[in-house]
Amino acid sequence: MLSKLSVILLSVSVTLYISLCLLLRWGQTKLIFFPDSHIESTPQDYGLNYQDVWLSLGKDRVHGWWIPAAQVSTPTLLYFHGNGSNNGDLTQIAAILHQLEVSILLIDYRGYGKSSPVFPNETRVYEDAEAAWQYLTQKRKIKPQQIFVYGHSLGGAIAIELASKHPDLAGLITEGTFTSIQNMVGLMPGIKIFPLSLLITQRFDSITKIKSLQTPILILHGAGDRTIPPLMAKELYAAAPEPKYIEIFARAGHNNLPELNEQKYLLVLQQFMESTNNK
């Protein structure tokens, strides 16, 4: 028979296990999203002309910045940031990308920046991305074939989702993104004792979605990325259909790839954009 101490220890262990399961199930959005409303800078700080954009989603609003190119007929880049950023962190990157002579739309998901203070989840960020797409194609009358969708980190998963819904877009670019939330969680020591497939509701299952994409894709990753392993970029590349391209940047980490490798970064992007002209 089990001793009284053993029964107590077993009860405590079971209670702790169930509590952790409930935390993973119901608290995972708090473990994925880290919204910040503080705007560090604006495009004007980097000499860029811009306009505030407000997108309505029911009673909520999504805020963005429209940074036009000098020429109206140039491509447009729709940029999705990661889980711990907002538009105010992207102004330097926007200035780098603007050298490609593209118009840029940056948006903050609900909960981030000036957007409505609603805590984000997978469904909401997909809705926000779709609203941005509709703004470009319906209000600004930009042809899908002129729009490149770019996503960094978690934004890469959002970009892949949007590309799966709009196969006629010009091209998809991901930077430092992952294969799925389940695979990311699976990297944590000891986590596999939990039934992750049952507990994870915020799936961001890019490795499955990327297999059926019908648009050119460029996958960028830093070789020194300690947040999302470069192996995931290679797995996404292996799963993606042609035409596809991958570039692993030596020394780059998770958040400094464009700044650390600006000339090569711009060259790779320019070559990719030019290659899609024959799509």
Phi and psi in degrees as a GROMACS rama.xvg file:
@    title "Ramachandran Plot"
@    xaxis  label "Phi"
@    yaxis  label "Psi"
@TYPE xy
-70.6187  138.958  LEU-2
-71.1186  163.192  SER-3
-59.0164  -39.6779  LYS-4
-63.6841  -40.8663  LEU-5
-63.8827  -40.7668  SER-6
-62.9156  -41.8066  VAL-7
-63.4174  -45.7681  ILE-8
-63.2973  -39.4618  LEU-9
-65.3358  -42.7568  LEU-10
-63.2246  -42.5252  SER-11
-64.1139  -42.1055  VAL-12
-63.9368  -43.4744  SER-13
-65.2468  -42.9147  VAL-14
-62.0151  -43.3585  THR-15
-64.2499  -42.8169  LEU-16
-61.8172  -46.2965  TYR-17
-64.3014  -39.9249  ILE-18
-63.0403  -41.3876  SER-19
-67.9688  -36.7115  LEU-20
-61.226  -43.5357  CYS-21
-65.9832  -37.1082  LEU-22
-63.8624  -45.0056  LEU-23
-64.2589  -38.5066  LEU-24
-71.3228  -49.6229  ARG-25
-100.892  -15.0288  TRP-26
-110.81  10.4672  GLY-27
-67.9372  -28.4888  GLN-28
-62.1436  -34.2821  THR-29
-70.946  -19.699  LYS-30
-90.9666  -12.0081  LEU-31
-105.306  -44.8889  ILE-32
-103.189  135.758  PHE-33
-130.232  71.6211  PHE-34
-66.7267  143.3  PRO-35
-133.737  128.253  ASP-36
-95.9406  -7.86063  SER-37
-77.9462  124.015  HIS-38
-93.9471  113.276  ILE-39
-75.6563  -38.5992  GLU-40
-156.545  170.911  SER-41
-125.353  164.803  THR-42
-57.0299  -27.7795  PRO-43
-60.552  -29.9439  GLN-44
-63.9834  -19.0716  ASP-45
-112.883  20.5305  TYR-46
73.4186  22.7448  GLY-47
-102.276  132.985  LEU-48
-74.0097  142.022  ASN-49
-155.409  163.227  TYR-50
-128.793  142.218  GLN-51
-72.3127  138.689  ASP-52
-123.968  134.726  VAL-53
-123.26  123.656  TRP-54
-111.633  130.737  LEU-55
-93.7341  131.875  SER-56
-130.42  89.1101  LEU-57
63.438  -125.44  GLY-58
-86.1792  -5.12777  LYS-59
-97.175  163.496  ASP-60
-135.229  143.201  ARG-61
-110.185  129.743  VAL-62
-99.2657  142.975  HIS-63
-146.603  171.364  GLY-64
-121.044  127.046  TRP-65
-99.9299  118.591  TRP-66
-114.758  99.0778  ILE-67
-76.809  149.966  PRO-68
-81.8681  165.743  ALA-69
-66.3834  -34.4054  ALA-70
-103.478  134.345  GLN-71
-67.7119  -32.2149  VAL-72
-83.6128  2.54842  SER-73
-76.3535  162.115  THR-74
-63.5898  162.587  PRO-75
-117.433  140.093  THR-76
-113.587  118.997  LEU-77
-98.8711  115.221  LEU-78
-109.718  130.458  TYR-79
-115.583  124.386  PHE-80
-86.2274  177.726  HIS-81
-84.4791  -170.591  GLY-82
-78.7641  -15.3464  ASN-83
-119.411  16.7864  GLY-84
-115.934  174.496  SER-85
-147.987  179.357  ASN-86
-56.391  -31.3952  ASN-87
-65.3633  -16.6442  GLY-88
-90.9865  -5.30304  ASP-89
-106.154  2.99958  LEU-90
-66.1227  -37.4333  THR-91
-66.2291  -42.3591  GLN-92
-63.7733  -39.5405  ILE-93
-60.8196  -40.7798  ALA-94
-64.4971  -37.6898  ALA-95
-65.789  -48.3261  ILE-96
-64.7344  -31.3529  LEU-97
-64.5777  -19.8355  HIS-98
-65.2503  -17.8937  GLN-99
-79.7804  1.9598  LEU-100
60.0556  46.448  GLU-101
-116.47  152.488  VAL-102
-82.3139  148.853  SER-103
-130.822  134.884  ILE-104
-116.973  117.563  LEU-105
-103.213  134.557  LEU-106
-127.524  151.2  ILE-107
-104.493  125.601  ASP-108
-62.0847  158.355  TYR-109
-54.9384  134.464  ARG-110
101.708  -19.0773  GLY-111
-110.386  148.404  TYR-112
54.5518  -131.781  GLY-113
-90.7096  -0.828854  LYS-114
-68.3792  165.685  SER-115
-54.1161  138.501  SER-116
-78.2128  60.663  PRO-117
-108.082  130.895  VAL-118
-67.1877  132.738  PHE-119
-74.7573  158.269  PRO-120
-148.786  179.111  ASN-121
-59.4873  -45.8341  GLU-122
-61.6139  -43.9183  THR-123
-66.1972  -42.4954  ARG-124
-68.1718  -31.2477  VAL-125
-65.5822  -40.4025  TYR-126
-63.4224  -41.1562  GLU-127
-62.7352  -41.5609  ASP-128
-64.1106  -42.1252  ALA-129
-64.356  -37.9516  GLU-130
-62.4162  -38.7992  ALA-131
-65.9386  -41.0127  ALA-132
-61.6401  -44.9022  TRP-133
-64.3639  -36.7829  GLN-134
-59.7302  -45.4339  TYR-135
-67.9144  -45.9125  LEU-136
-82.412  -31.614  THR-137
-96.845  -48.2303  GLN-138
-81.1377  -45.629  LYS-139
-89.4387  -6.80299  ARG-140
58.921  36.8198  LYS-141
-87.7207  131.382  ILE-142
-67.9785  139.697  LYS-143
-53.1799  -34.0606  PRO-144
-69.0367  -6.41164  GLN-145
-104.819  1.24277  GLN-146
-107.971  122.792  ILE-147
-101.434  135.387  PHE-148
-107.383  126.557  VAL-149
-123.306  132.361  TYR-150
-135.764  130.759  GLY-151
-103.973  132.458  HIS-152
58.4748  -121.627  SER-153
-59.4244  -31.6425  LEU-154
-60.9802  -25.6795  GLY-155
-65.1351  -38.8701  GLY-156
-66.567  -36.6339  ALA-157
-67.8516  -40.0888  ILE-158
-64.2695  -40.1515  ALA-159
-64.6736  -41.1488  ILE-160
-60.6934  -45.3979  GLU-161
-64.4536  -40.1833  LEU-162
-64.0886  -32.5833  ALA-163
-68.0882  -24.0219  SER-164
-91.1727  -20.507  LYS-165
-133.513  76.6502  HIS-166
-68.0716  -9.3554  PRO-167
-88.7095  2.43126  ASP-168
-67.207  161.479  LEU-169
-67.3337  -41.7572  ALA-170
-176.71  159.847  GLY-171
-118.943  133.241  LEU-172
-126.609  125.554  ILE-173
-118.684  145.972  THR-174
-132.63  121.326  GLU-175
57.9106  41.0309  GLY-176
-104.246  171.44  THR-177
-112.243  172.107  PHE-178
-82.348  -41.3235  THR-179
-169.192  159.535  SER-180
-63.8237  -39.275  ILE-181
-60.3481  -41.0051  GLN-182
-68.2961  -35.1298  ASN-183
-66.0859  -46.8158  MET-184
-61.7906  -36.0439  VAL-185
-63.1068  -15.3883  GLY-186
-76.9807  -15.0749  LEU-187
-75.8678  133.9  MET-188
-58.9839  132.205  PRO-189
78.5777  -3.0761  GLY-190
-73.0395  -21.2807  ILE-191
-73.0891  -1.86613  LYS-192
-75.2517  -9.60963  ILE-193
-100.035  148.205  PHE-194
-76.9376  77.4019  PRO-195
-58.9578  -37.5339  LEU-196
-63.8311  -25.2184  SER-197
-89.5084  -29.1786  LEU-198
-88.2654  -31.1694  LEU-199
-81.4307  119.222  ILE-200
-104.816  -26.4885  THR-201
-93.2813  87.6155  GLN-202
-86.1737  -40.4463  ARG-203
42.0946  57.5482  PHE-204
-84.2989  70.8658  ASP-205
-67.8535  -33.1923  SER-206
-64.4081  -28.3499  ILE-207
-81.3167  -45.0375  THR-208
-65.8356  -35.421  LYS-209
-66.802  -21.9972  ILE-210
-65.5156  -26.8914  LYS-211
-108.538  11.0027  SER-212
-65.4909  148.277  LEU-213
-121.612  27.502  GLN-214
-130.218  149.761  THR-215
-58.0914  143.92  PRO-216
-134.375  137.29  ILE-217
-118.716  124.88  LEU-218
-111.336  120.104  ILE-219
-112.032  144.027  LEU-220
-158.184  147.986  HIS-221
-88.7425  133.188  GLY-222
-64.3388  -25.2692  ALA-223
-99.925  19.0652  GLY-224
-68.9323  115.933  ASP-225
-101.396  0.211456  ARG-226
-91.258  -49.304  THR-227
-125.33  117.57  ILE-228
-63.7769  139.727  PRO-229
-56.3728  -23.5726  PRO-230
-57.0958  -33.5896  LEU-231
-66.2822  -34.7538  MET-232
-62.7554  -41.5061  ALA-233
-67.647  -35.2015  LYS-234
-68.334  -40.3201  GLU-235
-63.5446  -42.2593  LEU-236
-62.4683  -43.3594  TYR-237
-63.4121  -33.8346  ALA-238
-81.8289  -22.7962  ALA-239
-76.4278  145.097  ALA-240
-77.8875  163.158  PRO-241
-71.9463  155.053  GLU-242
-79.6298  137.099  PRO-243
-144.891  152.07  LYS-244
-143.877  149.134  TYR-245
-138.919  142.418  ILE-246
-139.867  119.366  GLU-247
-102.234  121.646  ILE-248
-94.6263  119.604  PHE-249
-61.8066  140.94  ALA-250
74.3983  -19.6747  ARG-251
-70.9333  143.85  ALA-252
-100.216  -149.169  GLY-253
-82.7276  -33.5289  HIS-254
-118.198  8.51168  ASN-255
-128.12  16.1922  ASN-256
-60.2459  -51.2132  LEU-257
-63.0542  -42.5169  PRO-258
-69.9428  -36.5731  GLU-259
-77.6514  -25.8179  LEU-260
-130.699  45.8398  ASN-261
-56.8925  -48.2459  GLU-262
-65.1267  -47.5805  GLN-263
-65.733  -40.4374  LYS-264
-57.1685  -48.8251  TYR-265
-66.8873  -37.2964  LEU-266
-64.3282  -43.8718  LEU-267
-63.0532  -43.852  VAL-268
-64.0259  -44.0559  LEU-269
-62.2379  -43.9206  GLN-270
-63.2788  -39.0785  GLN-271
-65.1073  -46.7286  PHE-272
-62.4613  -39.5859  MET-273
-67.8164  -34.4648  GLU-274
-67.378  -25.4462  SER-275
-79.0865  -7.72506  THR-276
-62.4631  -22.3946  ASN-277
-97.6511  12.2103  ASN-278
